[in-house]
Amino acid sequence: MSENEFLARRFEEHRGRLRAVAHRMLGSVAEADDAVQEAWFRLSRSDTREVGNLGGWLTTVVGRVCLDMLRSRKSRAEQPLEPDVPVPAAVPGPEQDVLLADSVGAALLVVLETLTPAERLAFVLHDLFAVPYDDVATVVGRTPTAARQLASRARRRVQGAPEPDVDLVRQREVVDAFLAAAREGDFGALVAVLDPDVVARTEAGIVAGALAVAKGASGYSRLAALARPVLVDGATGIAVLVDGRVDRVLAFTFVRDRIAVIDITTEPARVAGLDVEFLGSTST
């Protein structure tokens, strides 16, 4: 076995954890994969013979890559969603699912989007992946004490996050209002059903904030006309039908009777893997 093959095998042993870290940081499957790939490039170009903890070294590298991506995201995040941009599945994988459910609950993404990049990284690395503060400090370029303070501020925000709404009747009312506003291109009505800190996830990244998300959704009138309310893995969402088949699915998380997270799935294999149940029409 060549040295490069041996290094690649060792990297694959850590890929799942690295991808989970990157996804928690970035909220995007595609960007997470890009960050992990960049970590491999840096590993393949580095002399790691003196590295005693390769997993920790790689986690630090991925953290730095994600931090750079978050800091450069603002200009892209202000752009409206494009109707034809493919986006990742609502659930990126069981490993990430367990980490989310066991740590802070389904409203995590909404809260993470309100944090600074450094706060977000400190919280994700330390609280979700048990990275020591000394190592977190290296990634964010702060002292260990400052890294601890960053994570502490983030933790307080996360612990105060509201629990997602589970009332299916009310969810349906909100989805019907969202669909009606999207079909009519009614910007004000769209904003009214969105949480002020709503997060919409796409392969291109994340669009955050009611105004930005409503601006993108208001351009979806053609697709909205083909949409029907559904249950997506037990929660109310939307499926878009093209030629009688499900072309894409919007999965929602609701907080305080508003849409707080939107995950859109267009990749055929992932769409097929979702548990989608069509709902009947309402009197409205």
N, C-alpha and C positions, 0 to 999 in steps of 0.2 A: 504494500500500500504506500502510495506516495505521500509526501508531507502535506500536500494540498488536499488530498483525499481524506487524510486523517483529520485535518483542520475542519473540513466541511462536515465530517461526521460529528465532530464535537459541537459544531455550531448547531446542527439539526437537533441535538439533544436539548438545546435551550430555546429553539424557535418558538414553541408554544407559549412559554412564559414571556418572551420578548414581544410577541404579537399581542398578548393580553395587556402588557404594560403600555404599548403604543396605542392600542385601541382605547384604553381608558384615558389616555392623554389627549387623543385627537378626535375620538368619536366617529372615526371614518375607517371602514375596513380597508379601502384602497390606500389611504394615507398611512395607515398602520403597516401595511405590507411594504410600502415604499420606505418607511423608516427602518424596518427590519432588514430590507435589502441593502440599505445604506450601511447598516451595522456590519453586514457581511463584507461589503466592499472595504470598509475600514479595517476589519479583522484580517482580511486577506493581504492587506498592504502593511500590516504591522508586525513587529517582532514581539510575540507574546510568550517567548520561552521563559521569561521571568515572572509571568503572571500566575499567581497561585490560585486565584479564584476567577476562572474564566466567566462564569455566570454573572458574578458581580461586575466584572469589567464590561461585559456586553450590555448589562442593564444600564450602566453609567453612560455608555455610548448611545444607546437608544434614547435615554433620557435627554441627552444633549441635542440629539437630532430632533426630537419632538419639541423641545423648547425653541429651537430655531424655527421650526415650522409654525408653531403657535404665534411667535412674534412677527412672522411675515404674513400671517393669514388675514389681517384686518382688511386690506384692500380687496382681497378676493371675497371675504365674507359679506361685503357690502353689495355684492352683485346679486341680482335676482336669480332665482332658480330657473333654469332652462327646461322646458317641458320634455325635451328629447334626450337629456343627459341621463345615462344609465346610473343607477344608484344601488347601494348594497342591500343585502337582506336585513330585515329588522333585527334578527338574532344572529350575530356573527359566529357563534359557536358555543358549545356547552361549557367550556372552561371559563369563558368570559361571563356567561350567564350566572354561573355559580358564584363567581367573585362579586358580581353586582348584587345578587340577591342576598348574599351573606354579609355584605359590608354596610351598604347605606340605603338600599331600596331603589325603587324604579324611577324616582325623580332625580337620580344622581346627575344625569347629563345636564338637566336644567340648571342645577346649582353650579356644576363645574364650569359652565359657560360664563358665569358671572365672576369667576375668580381671575386674578392675574395669571399669566403663564407660570410665574415662579411659584405662586401659591398652589396652583393646580398640580404642578410637578411634585412639589414637596408632599402634598397630601396623597397623591396616587402612589408615589414610590414608598413612602413610609407607612401609611395607614393601610393600603391595599396589598402591598408586596413586601412589607417588613424590611425595607432597605434602611440601614442605620443612618442616623442624621449626619454622621461624618461623611458618608458617601453622597447623601443628598446635597450636602453643602458643596461638594466638589462639582456636582452637576450644575447647580444654580449660581456658582461663583460667590457664595456667601460663607459666613462662619457657621459652624454647627449650631450655635445659639440662634442665629438669624434663621437658619433652616427650620429649627424647631418652632420658632414664632410663626413662620410662613404656614407650616402645617397646622398649627394650632388655630390660626385665623380661618383657614379653610375648613377645618373640622367643625368649628362653631357654625359656619354657614351650612354645612351639610347636615349637621344634627338638627338644625332648625328648619330643614326642608319639609314642606307639606307632603302628606301621604297622597298618592294618586287616588282619584275618584274611581269607585267601582260600581256605581249605580248605572246599569245598562240602559235604563229608560232615559235618564238624563244625558248619558253619552250619546244616545241616538238623536236627541233633540239638538245637541251641539253639532253633531255630524250633518244633520239635515240643514242646519243653518249655514254651516261651512260650505256645503255643496251648493245651496241656493245662491250664496254670495259669489262663489267661484264661477257659477254658470252665468251670472249677470255681470261679472267683472266689477262687483260692488266693493271697492277698497275699504270703505268705512265699516261695512258689515263684516268683512273678513277680519279686520283689526279687532272688532268687538268680540269675536269668538276665540281669539288667540290670547294666550298668556303673554304679558309684556315681555317676558324672558323666554319665549318659545324658541325651541331649537329644531331646525329641519336638517336632517343628515342626508348628504349625497356623496357620491364618489369624489366630487370636486372639493369636498370639505364640508363645512357646517355653515349654515346661514342662521344667525341668531337675532332675536328681537322681532316684535310683532310687525313693525313697519316694513322691515326687509322681507320677512316671510310673506306678508300680505301682498307686497309688490310683485313677488314671484308668482304667488298663487292666482292673482288676478289675471295673469296671462294664460291660465289653464282652462279657459271657457270651453274650448273644443273638447279637451279630454274630460272635463267635468260633465259634459253632456252625455258621455258614455259611461259615467260612473254609477255604481250602485252601492248602497250601504251593506256592509258585511260584518260578521264577527271574525276577527283575526286573532287566532289563538285565545279566544274567549273575550276579547275586548272589541268594542265597536270601531270599525274602520271603513275603508272604501276600496272597492275593486273597480278597475277600469276594464271594460270588455271591448275587444276588437275582433270582429268577425266571429263572435260567439265564444271567444276564449278569453281567459283572464290575462291581460297584457301586463298589468302592474297593480301593486297593492300598496295602499297607504295605511300604515299602522299608527295609531294615536295613543299617547298617554295623556290623561286628563287630570288637571289639578284645579280645584276651585271652579268647577263648571266651565273650564276653558281648555283649549288644546295646548299642552305644554311641550310635547315632543312629537315630531312627525318623522317616521321612518318609511321611506319609499323603496319598494323592491321591484325591479324590472327584469333582472336576469332570470331567464325561463326556468332553470333548474331550481333556483331559490324560490321563485313564485310557486312552483309545483310542490315544494316542500312545506309551504305554509298551510296551516289548518284554517281554511276559509269557508264560512257558512253564510250564504246569502240571506238577507232579511227582507221581509215583505215591505210594501210601501205603506206610508202613513197618510193620514187625512190631509196633512200639510203638503 
